[in-house]
Amino acid sequence: MGTRTQRRRPELAAFLRSRRARVTPADVGMPPGLRRRTPGLRREEVAQLSGVGVTWYTWLEQGRPINASPQVLDAVARTLRLDPPEREHLYRLAEVPFEPDPEGLTRRISPEVQGVVDALDPMPATVYNARYDVLATNAAYRDLFLVPETLAPGVPNVLWTLFTLPDPLSPLVHREKELPLMVATLRSAYGRHVGEHAWEEYIRGLSAASPWFAELWASGEVVTPGPRVKVFRHSAVGEMRMTSQSLSIDGMPECRIVVYTPEDEETRAKTAVLRERRERLWPPALNN
């Protein structure tokens, strides 16, 4: 056994004990039972809920040299209610190749992240996951792109919208330049999720809905997102030139805040017009 492995096993044992101690029987739908000498679940309860043997789980928590499969670690992670960073930490300590969440997709954000997005107004801002689902927007973004005030998780999807809207109705000018880059960015993220059901269904569905997407996807181009100047059209004010900038989010490695800043004074003035229009049509008092 290598030195690194010897050091990891006590850390794994301590980590599992601490996570087990914070989960109560009520958290997992079990009766509290008799008085407990220690907080949290018992080892045998974790084993039962995870579908593994008591001896195996005991040895895992004791840091003994046993093998663990991703499926078994996932079961333990669910029982202990580990969040994504904790789940990854468990994999690292157990020396099992880390696999992203089986769904492969973040579908909601915290109130704190929503607060940051709201605070960026009057600059349009949104949160995308790796598949271009819109998870959050601020009022300025909704002014610019005419999206609903309330979004269901994962709806709308930016790529699906841009590839299926007729060109005259698309908010994005120069689609022939911008959409290939967005598809190449999607493929870069897809490399971390090959074979995952949600991703494969998404790619198949969009390929069937848009021959152009299917053609771009088949090209195999890959890029990482970066700042770009984009031109948008709005039915009330015409074209607007915006610089898009992606910002990372702590604890959400596959999501990003995208902020749009006016590229020129004309666009800045149009942004102000849209804000005034919103406040005239929907005064703040009506939104409280």
N, C-alpha and C positions, 0 to 999 in steps of 0.2 A: 504494500500500500504506500503510495507516494506521500510526501510531506504535505502537499496541498490538500489531499484527500483526508489525511489525519486531522488537519485543522478545520476542514469543512464539517466533519461529522458532529463534533460538539456544538458547532453553531447551528446545524440542522436540528439537533435535539432540543436546544434551547428555544429555537424559533417555533417549533411545533408545540412545545409545552406552553409557550406564551400565547399562541393563537388558540389553543384548546381552552386555556383558562378564561378567555374572554367570551366564549360562546356558552350561553346558558341553555338548560333543557328547553325552556320556553321558546328560545330562538329557533329551535328545530322541531317544535311541535311535540315535545315529550313532556310528560308530567314531572314535576320537581322531585317526587319520590321522597325518600328518607333524608335525614340531615346529611349534608356532605361535608367532609373534612377539608376539601379544597374547592376553590371556585371553578366554575366551568364544567365541561363534560368530562366523563371518565374515559379512559383509554378504550374500554370495551364498547362504550357508546359510539365513539368515533369510528371504531372498526365496523360496528354493525351498520351505522348509517352510510359508511363508505363502501360496504359490500366486500370487505377484506377480512382476513383472519385476525383474531385478537393478538396472537403471537407475532404475526408479521408486522402489524402496526406498532406493537410494543417495541419490537426490535428497531423499526424505523425511527421511532421517537428516542430510542436509546443511542442512536447513531451507529448501530452495528452495520457491518459490511454486507448489505443485502441489495438485490436488484429491484428497481422500481420502474414500471412502464409508465409512459405518459398518461395512459387511460386511468391507471390506479392513482397517480398523483393528482389528476384532475378530480377524481372522486373525493379524495381527501381534501383538496382545495375547496370544493363545493361544500362539504360538510363543515369545514372551519370558516366558511364565508370569507375567503380571501379575495381581496380586490386585485385588479390586474398586476400592479407592481409587486404585491405579496406573492401572487401566483408565480410570477417570473422568478422571484427570489427563491421560492421553494424549489423550482426546477434547477436553478444554479447550484444550490446547496446539495441537492440530491445527485448532481452531476448527470442530469438527463437533458439531452438537447431540448432547448426551449421551443415550444410551439405556440404561436399566437392563440388568442381566444378562439375556440372552435367556430364561433359565429363570424370571427374575422372582421368585426365591424363595431365601431362605437356609435351608439344611437341616441345618447343624451349627454348633456353637459351639466355642470354644477351651477347653482345660482351665482357663485362668485365669478365664473367665466361669463355668464350672461351679463353681470354687472359691468365687467370690463367692456364688453361689446356695446352696451348701452352708453357707457361713458365716452365712447369715441365719437358719438354724434356731435357735430354735424358731418363728420366723415362717414360715408357708408362703410359698414363692417358686417362681416358674417363669419360663421364657423362652419367649415367643411370637415367631413371625415375623409378617409383615404379614397372613398368611392364617389366623392363629390355630392353626397347627401348634405342638404342644408340643415344644420342642427340649431342654429340661432341666427338672428338678424337684429339690427337696430332699426330705428325709425327711418334714418337716412337711407339705409339700404332698401327698405320697403318703398320709399319714395322713388328711388332710382329704378328699381326693377319691378315695381307693381306686384309684389308678392303679398299673400295674406298676412294679417296681423298675427294670427296664431298658426303655428306649424305643427302638424303631427310629426312624430319622430321619423326621420328618414325621408320626409316629403317637403318640398319637391327635390328632385335630383337635377343638378345643374346640367350634366351631360345629356341626360334623357331629354330635358327641355330643349336644349340648344340643337340637338340632332333631329328632333321631331317637329319643331316649329317651322312653318314656311319662312323662307328668308325675309320677306317683308315684315313679318311679325316678330322676328328675332331682335332682342335688345342689343345683340353684339354685332357691331360693324366689322368688316374684314374677317368673317368667319373662316374664310379659306386659309388665313394665316394662324388664327388663334386656336381653332379646334384641333388641328393636328398636334399642337403642343400640349393641349389638355389631354388628349388621348395618350400621348407619349408619357406624360406624368402619371396617368392612371396605370399604364403598363409597368412603370417603375414600382408603384405600390403593389401591383398584382403579383410581382415576384415573391412577395412575402406571404402570399395567400393562395398559391397554385393548388388546385384540387379541393379548395374549400367550397362547400355547396352554395353558400350565399353569393360568393363571387362568381362562380361558374354560371349560375343561373342569371346573374346580372349581365354578364358578357354575352351569353347566348340571347337573352331577351333583347338587348340593345342592338346586337348584330342583326337580328331578325327585323327589328323596327326601322333600322337605318342602314341601307347598303353602303353609304359613305362611311359610317362608323366601322362597319365590317371590313371595308377596304383599308382604312387607316390602322385598324387593329392588326390586320394580317401583315402590315409592313414591318412590325416588330420594333419600331422606334422607341427609344427610352430617353427621357430627360428628367431632371429634377426641377421643381418650381423655383422661379426667381422673379425679381421685380420686372414688370412690363408696363408699357404704356398701352392702354386699350381705349377704343372708341366705342361708346354706347349711344344708342338712340332712344329718345324718350318722346312719347306722343305730344307732350305739352311744351317741351323746351327745345327739342331737336337734338343734335349730336353733342356729346360731352366727352372730353378727353380726360382719362383718369389713369394714374399710376397705381397698379396693384402691388401690394407688398404682403407676403405671408409671414406670420409670426407663430413661433412654436408655443405650445401650452404645456406647462408642467404637469406630469402625470398622464398626459394624453399624447403619446408620441406619434400617433397616426392622424391627429387632428391639427388644424391650424386656423388661426384667426386671419382672415384676409381683409385688409383695409384698403380702401380706394381714396386717394387724395387727388384733388383737382390739379390738372397739369398746367392750366393757364387761367388768367383772370376771367375770361369768358365763361369757362366751366365753373369757376368758383361762384360767379354771379348766378348761374343757372341753378347751382346747388341751393343757394339762398332762396331763389324763387320757389323751388320745390318745397323747401321747408315752410315758407310763408303760406304756400298753397295748402299744405297739410294742416297747419295751425288754423287756417281760415275755415277749412272744411270740417276739421275735427278738433275743436278747441281743447286745450289740456283739461279743462274741467269735465269734459265728457269722457275722458279716458281714466278718470280717477274712480 
